[in-house]
């Protein structure tokens, strides 16, 4: 049961966004993007560990900032962004804005899945909860947070590639980073207001997805020309 709760939320969310795409993406590229998400947890772990060990001073606000805006948000969202920029952007199958949301979700949930294993099976004792409790808690918190950041990143990345270019490339990193960083910061303060951050991010991400869905419904064929 613990194992299933650890992995199923990520796959359910990914499945929803894959099926919501009118012109579905190649399974091979979705799988590769998901695997890249898993792979980048390795450098993320080392970088997060280095930042925390180097700059932590034991003060609540300082360490919450480190774990939120530096070791968490910046490191993890930057690595996801690099997968989209250096892998997805050059793929022929990446040929319309909605594709960026699908791939943004895939890389984010690949990351979230392996990270979840670490928390559930290795860090639950540290947080004084059982593995099962940790899996349940994260299925309603950290997993959706990674997913909505993937949607937001994908929206701005798709806008950059196919609609208006320019500052949208920066926004594809900055806005998910701010949501992720703020969420982690509040969590590390031990405050349940992190749920407010999650709900705001969820509403915002669903509104962005709806915009691309509307554009997609007006189309007969998928392919669009990249402007960058």
C-alpha positions in Angstrom: 0.0 0.0 0.0 2.8 2.4 0.9 4.6 1.7 -2.4 1.4 2.3 -4.4 0.6 5.6 -2.7 4.2 6.7 -3.3 4.0 6.3 -7.0 0.3 6.3 -8.1 -0.4 10.1 -7.6 2.4 11.1 -10.0 1.2 8.7 -12.7 -2.5 9.7 -12.3 -1.7 13.3 -12.7 0.6 12.6 -15.7 -2.1 10.4 -17.3 -4.7 13.2 -16.9 -2.6 15.7 -18.8 -1.5 13.3 -21.5 -5.1 12.5 -22.1 -6.2 16.1 -22.0 -3.9 16.8 -25.0 -6.0 16.8 -28.2 -2.9 15.7 -30.2 -1.1 13.3 -27.9 2.6 13.2 -27.7 4.9 10.2 -28.6 5.1 7.8 -25.6 8.9 7.5 -26.2 9.5 11.2 -25.6 7.2 11.4 -22.7 9.0 8.4 -21.1 12.4 9.9 -21.8 11.3 13.2 -20.3 10.0 11.4 -17.2 13.3 9.5 -16.9 15.3 12.8 -17.2 13.2 14.1 -14.4 14.3 11.1 -12.3 17.9 11.5 -13.4 18.1 15.1 -12.3 17.3 14.2 -8.8 20.9 13.1 -8.4 22.6 16.5 -9.1 19.7 18.2 -7.3 20.4 16.1 -4.2 24.1 17.0 -4.2 23.5 20.7 -4.9 20.8 21.0 -2.2 23.0 19.2 0.3 25.9 21.5 -0.5 23.9 24.7 -0.1 22.3 23.7 3.1 25.6 22.4 4.7 27.5 25.5 3.6 25.1 28.3 4.5 22.9 26.9 7.3 23.4 28.7 10.6 20.6 27.0 12.6 18.3 30.0 12.5 14.7 29.2 11.5 14.3 32.0 8.9 17.7 31.6 7.4 17.4 27.9 7.0 13.8 28.1 5.7 15.1 30.6 3.0 17.9 28.2 2.1 15.6 25.2 1.8 12.9 27.2 0.0 14.4 29.7 -2.4 17.8 28.2 -3.0 18.3 24.5 -2.2 14.7 23.7 -3.1 13.1 26.1 -5.6 16.0 27.4 -7.6 18.0 24.1 -7.9 15.1 21.9 -8.7 13.2 24.2 -11.1 16.4 25.1 -12.9 17.2 21.5 -13.6 13.7 20.8 -14.9 14.0 23.9 -17.1 17.3 22.6 -18.6 15.6 19.4 -19.7 13.0 21.4 -21.6 15.5 23.8 -23.1 18.2 21.3 -24.1 16.1 18.2 -24.9 12.5 19.1 -25.7 13.0 22.3 -27.6 14.9 20.6 -30.4 12.4 17.6 -30.7 10.3 17.5 -33.9 7.4 16.2 -31.8 7.5 19.5 -29.8 5.3 21.3 -32.4 2.6 23.2 -30.5 2.2 25.1 -27.2 0.3 22.4 -25.3 3.2 20.0 -25.8 5.3 22.1 -23.4 2.7 21.5 -20.6 2.8 17.8 -21.2 6.6 17.7 -21.1 6.8 20.1 -18.2 4.5 17.8 -16.3 6.5 14.7 -17.3 9.9 16.1 -16.1 8.4 17.5 -12.9 6.6 14.3 -12.0 9.7 12.2 -12.8 11.6 14.3 -10.3 8.8 14.1 -7.8 8.5 10.3 -8.0 12.1 9.6 -7.1 12.1 12.4 -4.5 9.0 10.8 -3.0 10.8 7.5 -2.5 13.5 9.2 -0.5 11.0 11.0 1.8 8.8 8.0 2.2 11.4 5.3 2.8 14.4 7.1 4.2 13.2 10.4 5.8 9.9 9.5 7.4 11.5 8.7 10.7 13.3 12.0 10.8 9.9 13.7 10.4 8.4 11.4 13.1 5.8 9.9 10.9 5.4 6.4 9.4 6.2 5.7 5.8 2.6 5.3 4.9 1.7 8.6 6.6 4.5 10.3 4.7 3.3 8.9 1.4 -0.3 10.1 2.0 0.8 13.5 3.1 3.0 14.1 0.1 0.3 12.8 -2.3 -1.7 15.8 -1.3 1.1 18.3 -1.0 4.5 17.9 -2.6 3.4 15.8 -5.6 0.7 18.3 -6.7 3.2 21.2 -6.1 5.7 19.7 -8.5 2.9 19.1 -11.0 1.5 22.6 -11.0 5.1 24.0 -11.3 5.4 21.8 -14.4 2.2 23.2 -15.9 3.3 26.8 -15.2 6.8 26.2 -16.6 5.3 24.4 -19.7 2.8 27.2 -20.3 5.5 29.9 -20.5 7.9 27.7 -22.3 5.3 26.9 -24.9 4.4 30.6 -25.2 8.1 31.4 -25.7 8.6 28.7 -28.4 5.4 29.3 -30.5 3.6 32.5 -29.6 5.6 35.5 -28.5 9.2 34.5 -27.5 11.0 37.1 -25.5 10.7 37.3 -21.7 8.5 34.1 -21.6 11.7 32.1 -21.5 12.6 33.8 -18.2 9.1 33.5 -16.9 9.2 29.8 -17.5 11.8 29.5 -14.8 11.0 32.5 -12.6 7.3 31.9 -11.8 7.6 28.1 -11.0 10.7 29.0 -8.9 8.7 31.6 -6.9 5.8 29.2 -6.2 8.1 26.3 -5.4 10.4 28.5 -3.2 7.5 30.1 -1.3 5.9 26.7 -0.7 9.1 25.2 0.6 9.9 28.3 2.7 6.5 28.2 4.4 6.7 24.4 4.9 10.1 24.8 6.6 8.7 27.4 8.9 6.3 24.7 10.1 3.3 26.6 9.0 0.2 25.1 7.4 -0.1 28.2 5.2 1.8 26.2 2.6 -1.6 24.9 1.6 -2.6 28.4 0.6 0.4 28.7 -1.6 -0.5 25.3 -3.1 -4.1 26.2 -3.8 -3.1 29.5 -5.4 -0.6 27.7 -7.6 -3.1 25.1 -8.5 -5.8 27.6 -9.5 -3.2 29.6 -11.5 -1.8 26.5 -13.3 -5.3 25.2 -14.2 -6.2 28.6 -15.7 -3.0 28.5 -17.9 -3.8 24.9 -19.0 -7.3 26.0 -19.9 -5.9 28.8 -22.1 -3.9 26.3 -24.1 -6.8 23.9 -24.3 -9.0 26.7 -25.7 -6.3 27.4 -28.4 -5.9 23.8 -29.2 -9.7 23.2 -29.6 -9.7 25.8 -32.5 -7.2 23.7 -34.4 -7.7 20.9 -36.9 -4.0 19.9 -37.2 -1.4 20.0 -34.6 1.8 21.3 -36.1 2.8 24.9 -35.6 6.1 26.6 -36.5 8.5 27.6 -33.7 9.2 31.3 -33.7 12.6 31.0 -31.9 
